[in-house]
Amino acid sequence: MDIKSYLENIYIVPILIFSVVIHEMAHAWVALKCGDTTAKDLGRITLNPVPHIDLFGSILVPLFSILATGRVFIAWAKPVPIDPRNFRSFKRDDTLVTIAGPISNLLIAFACVVFVIAFYYISAAVNPAEGSVGGEFFGYMIKMFYAGIFLNVSLAVFNMIPIPPLDGSHVLANILPDEMAFRYRNIGFMGIFIILALFNFVPGFSKFFIMVISAVAEPYFSLVEIFIK
């Protein structure tokens, strides 16, 4: 892939950063509603990306992925600090805080559908000349939001894998008996190696993962096709 191709794929970065910021902000906002002010006190309920951005997970990993493959496969922001001792009901509130992140990504995916359709019709009405600044702008926006659909569905599905420290592990832990849940949570960040092993050494896992993402994303893309034929 040449330099021009790399630059052409940078369009995904703005929607990626926005998506991981909203994901973490959703965790923080629901935690506040459940009685924990920790994230709010640290300024994490904000659209300002600075408090959320993780240099490695939000910038270096996505850029490396773009340079290596032309696509972004994974990214993350700084985890929102939560003090579960402030929850009114630990298992219920921890589950609500957990699923808020992936749900926010599914909502962003729907918003991306709306923006793709809106920019398509605005572009058709304005009818900018091919190669003009206006034409390039509308093309960029449509491309970015269209990619944002698959990106956000991918983030939602990936985060719901029930392996620590991903969001799905909290949901599973809250279903397990207390002693088993305690041992399961203690896997902690060692779970990252389990995740890497699943994707790299378990035959068919990556293919299954993509199949799940495609199945969840299909209604979104179908909605786009209804309005853009």
N, C-alpha and C positions, 0 to 999 in steps of 0.2 A: 504494500500500500504506500503511495507517494504522499508527500507533504500536503498536497491539495486535498487528497482523500481524507487525511487526518483532520484537517480544518473543517471539511464539510460535515464531519461527524461530531464536531463540538456543539452542534445545535442541541444535543440532548442534555448538556451540562446545566443550563438554567432551570429546566423543568425537574432535573434530578435533585438539585440543591433545594428547590422549593418543596419538593415532595418529601425529602427526608426531614426537613425543618417542620413541616406540617405534621408529619408522623410523630415526632418527639413532642411537639407542642400539644398534640391531642392527648398523649399520655399525661402531660403536666396538667392540662385543663381538667380532665376527668379526675385526676388525683385530688385536685383542689375541691371539686364537687363532692368527693368522697371524704373530705375532712383533712387531707394532708396538704399543708401550705409550703412544704420544702421546696418544690420546684418553682413555685411562684416567688418565694422569697429570694431565690437565686436568679430571678429574671428569665426563666425559661418559658414563660407564657408570652411569647413575642414572635412576630414575623421577621424580626431582625435576625438574619442568619448567623451573625457572629457568635452569639452564645451557644449555638447548636452545632456549629461546624466542627468536625473532627478532621484534623489535617490529613491523617492517614486514610480514614474511611470515607470521607466526603470529597476529597480532592485527589490524593495520590493514587488510590486504588482505581477510581473511575478513569482517571487519565491514562494510567498504565493499561487498563482494559481496552480503552479506545485505541491506544497506540499498538497494542498487541493483536487485537482482533477486530477493531472497528466498531465494537459494541460495548455497552456497559452491562455487565452481568450482576454486579453486586456493589452496594454502597451503604454507608450508614452514617448517622450523626452521633454526637455524644449522648450516651444513655441519660435519660432524665433521672435525677436523684429522687428516690421515693422512700419515705419512712412509713412502712406499713403499720407501725404502732399507732399511727393517727387514724387509721381506717376504723369505721364504725363496725364493719363486719369484714374480717380479713379476707376470707376466701371469695366472698361476693365482690368486694371492692377491688381486690387485686385482679380478679378476672375482668372486671369492667375497665380498669385502667389498662390492662394488657391488650384487650381487643380493640381499644380505641385507636391504636396506631394503625393496624391493618385496615380497619374500617375507614379511617381517614384516607388511606391510599385508594380504596375502592371508590370513595366519593370523588377524589381528585380525578380518577380515571373517567368517571361520568362527566365531570366538568370539562375534561379534555375533549370528550365527544362533542359537547355543546360548542366549545371554541372552534373545533375543526369545522363543524357545520356552519357556524357563524362567519368565520373567515372565508370559507369557500363562497358563500353567497355574497358577502361584501365584495370580495375580489371579482366575482362575476358581474356585480352591479357597477363597480368602478371601472373594470376592464382595463387595467394598466397595460402599457405596452410591454411586450416580451423583452426581458433584459433590463427594464427600467428599475429604478430604485423601488418604486411601488410594487412592481411585479416580484422582485426579489424579496421584499418584506413579507408580502402575503404568502409566498412560497415557503419562506422560512417558518412563519408562524404555523401554517398548516402542517408542515413536516414535524415541527417540534411537538405540537399538541397531539398529533397522530401517534408519534413515538411514545408520548407520555401515557397513552392508554395502556400499551403493553408494559411499559416500565412500571407503572403503579400497580398493575395487577401482579407483576412479578415480585415487587416488594411485599405486597400483601401475602401472597402465597409463601414466599420464602420465609417471612417472619413467623408464619404460623406452623412451620416445621417444629414438632414437639421435642426439641433437643435444646438444653441450656446452651447459651444464654438467650436464645430466641424467644419471641413473645409466646409462641405456642407451648413452650415448656411450662410457663406459668399456668396456662389453662389446664394442662394435663396434671400438673402437681396439685392443683386445687381440687381435682377429682379423686386423686389417690388417697389411701389411708394416710394418716399423719406421719407415722414412722417411715413409710415407704416414700412419701413426698419429701421428707427431710433428707433422706439419702439421695434421692433423685436430684434435688436442688443443689446438693453438694458437688455435683459434677461440674457446675460452674463453667468457667471459660475453657475447661478441658473439652467441653462439648464442641468447640470450634474444630478440634482435630477429628471428632467423630463425623461432623458435617463434611469436612474436606475428604475424609475417607469414603463417605457415601457417594459423593460426586465423582471421585477419581478412581475408586477401586471396586465399587459394587456394580456389577453389570446391570444395565437397564435403569438404574436410579435416575440418572440425568434425563434419559428419555421420558421416564414416567413424570418427572418434575415438569418438563416442558409440556407434556400432554395435559397436565392439570392446569398449568398457566393458560394454555390455549383454550381449554374448555371454559375457564372462568372469563377469559377475554372475549370469547366469541360473541356473546350478546352485545357487548360494547361496539365491536366492529360491525355487527349486523345492523345496529342502530344507525351508524354512520352511513352504511350502504343504503338504508331506506331513504335517507334524505339526499344522498349524493349518488346519482346513478350515471 
